[in-house]
Amino acid sequence: MLASTGVSGTLGRAFLLVGFIGAIFGAFAAFTGARRNDQQVIRLIPRFAVLTFAASMGAFAAMEYAMITRDFSLAYVQKVGSWSTPALYNFAAVWSALEGSILMWVLVLAGYTLAVAYWVRKRMHDLIASWAMGVMFVVSAFFFLVSFFPANPFAAGAPGVLDGPGPNPLLQNHILVMFHPPILYLGYVGVTVPFAFAIAALITGRVDEGWLVATRRWSLFSWGFLTFGIALGSWWSYEVLGWSGVWAWDPVENASLLPWITGTAYIHSVLVQERRGMLRVWNISLLVATFSLTILGTFLTRSGVLNSVHAFSESGIGSWFLGLFAVVLVVSIGLIGWRGDRLRSPGVIDSPLSREAAFLANNVLFAVFAFVVLLGTVFPLIVEALQNRQIAVGAPFFDRLSTPIGLALLTLMAIAPVLPWRKATTETLRDRLFWPAWCGLGALILSLALGAYGLAPLLTFALGGVSAGAALRQVFLATRRQGWRGLVGRANGGMIVHLGVILIAVALGASNSFSKSQELSLVQNVEAQFAGHTFELRDVIEVRDDRSISVKALVLVDGRKIYAPAITKFTRIGMNVGTPSVRTSLTTDIYLTLEPPVRQDANEARIKVFIKPMITWLWIGTALMAVGTALAAFPGRRRKPTEPTSAPVEVGRS
Amino acid sequence: MKTRRSVWLAMFLLAGVLLVFGANRGGGPKTQQERIDSLTSNLACPTCSGESVFESRAVAAEAIRSEVARQVAAGLRTDEEILGFIEQRFGGQVLLVPRADGLDSLVWALPVAVAVFSLFMLFSAFAKWRDNRPSAPSNDDELIVARALDERES
């Protein structure tokens, strides 16, 4: 078998094997070292981390080399490689199908393992670090094994193949394929780190807040990348797919959203534990849920039981992932049960009108949200299993249920930031929410003046206004008190993230509710009008290269600039791909697509026009979330443990 | 404080009135294309499960889209009737939104049940915590404090 592949195939598989063995030995060293508290064995751990990372780099490089040299002895290169793919997309072709994306998972996971080993290098004698490293190694070993057996990217292909189709045309159409998958994986795989520390804390029985504080930045880091990766995916969808939307509730999108939801719940509720020592079981459960949802999501979307745009071909990895999912759940629940007595929380929540209570409510909402997304994603499977009949659960279902959840979250975002810890009075609330409420009223009046209608979008704008006011109030007070330091730290950085979320919520509300669309049959040099804009077809041209034929309609919009929506036929695959052309501005996007059938020699073209308000604010909001996450990770002013946790009681006010 | 309370009251009233007004005003007539878009968003593309007819560029989706467009252009049927017609013609799996009967209704009922249940749990947790608030110090507690104070003084 090995003999029939080229040098990169043999090397790649050898690297995977070395990586697997390194991970097994690493896990062994970590676990025995930690169990016997044997410092000599523990000191070996970082070497195994280096070894597994080097092996994963080697395997990935071998795959890239095979792809770049078009080594068609490999089945994978036959599937996604082609001489006609441009270099950049050819580089990205490595992760354009199942086997390669698992290989990337291996690389990212081994990278995280090494990074954690470096991070704890001076504290390796601390048993919690050794146990966590052991968990990282076990998960790594699993992925090396998956890549070695069921999802082998280095399998030999049919002999005599000299060229291939190249990656899916949709994946060689936009530069974002270079960034969206790696960044998403940095988030998706990164949740393994806090999970590993949670398991280590359970094993050592040190379930106090120390390990949480220590891994806070890792959680934040992977959450930030998950957020950013999801947003990049939305952007790609908008720029490439031609239906003018950013989110389709497709199973793979849901698979990335689920850990994001539980992860978001975690980074909120963990604050309660840090501050008050409460919710220990809940926080560990959230970490376990987040990690196991990444595994479950991979099972659902990569095993062929569910289909989606992202789904690669069916493969045998399903049972592997289902097995890992089961093991993770059984082990975690077993450990939580075993440590139940130590996990009992010392504190109580004093009042429903307190910050910790608001965090709890936030968690309940996120849990319901995760349940809705999971239910909608697997419901077709349930129906098929019980009644042997096929149904589909699509965007309308998710939209209808996520709207009230989103509005409830916005309401909470408006109130929670002004709540003190422990206990607030309605007077405090009335006092602190005064200006935020004005912001909300202002937003409502403004959106009505701009012509908005409908209860859900108006509530979104109004609540968005209050939440933005509450977030700005916190930032304002913090910067007035501490200067630039008022922008960093989790509370203040978190408020910047909130502002980004609010922008996204408002942009989604506006673009989902107030989009206009029309199909125009344009005749050359005759102006057509829609929604106050003019469209004039200037020409229909054809562009050929060695992989595709594009027909472009040159459309003059508002007499100013020419936009060129196109339909590209990828000749080798025989697939037509539409490419939209978008005029972007801060207020409104004009989104043009060319509708089939097209004829290059015709002097007419059918153009579909979408007028979509506020889309740009989705990307601005995302950028703000990224900035806020970075600020939150930055160490803020440390509160001395002796300082009171909440504001002094105000006396003499009524 | 009195004035601030009345400002709040006025603000709530005004917001309520504005919301009612805004919720009831329409956004003008839909274009034919918008009607087609919203109808096709509720239909599943038969060959590419996971996408709606509105999103998909597949041939089968194109066929359904043009059928919907024909029906809308004819202007004889309501949205419901068009969806029913498409469902009849292309088979039962074409609807993207589960119906609210039989087993399928669970997909609507379960989230509501879970939401109600978790809210109930949340409030009962608050209630429990409020009851559990540490009561007055016991005699033993007083004794410990007294002993500690004695030690400090001596």
Interface residues (C-beta under 8 A of the other chain):
Chain A: L241 G242 W243 G245 A248 D250 P251 L306 N307 S308 V309 A311 V348 I349 D350 S351 P352 A357 L360 A361 V364 A367 V368 F371 V372 L375 G376 F379 V383 L386 Q387 R389 Q390 I391 A392 V393 G394 A395 P396 F397 L401 E427 R430 D431 F434 A437 W438 G440 L441 L444 I445 S447 L448 G451 A452 Y453 G454 L455 L458 L459 A462 F514 K516 S517 Q518 E519 N576 V577 G578 P596 K608 S654
Chain B: M1 R4 R5 V7 W8 M11 L14 A15 L18 L19 F21 G22 A23 R25 G26 G27 T31 Q32 Q33 E34 D37 S41 N42 A44 C48 S49 G50 E51 S52 F54 E55 S56 R57 E62 G92 Q93 L95 L96 V97 P98 L103 D104 L106 V107 L110 P111 V114 A115 S118 L119 M121 L122 F123 A125 F126 W129 R130 N132 R133
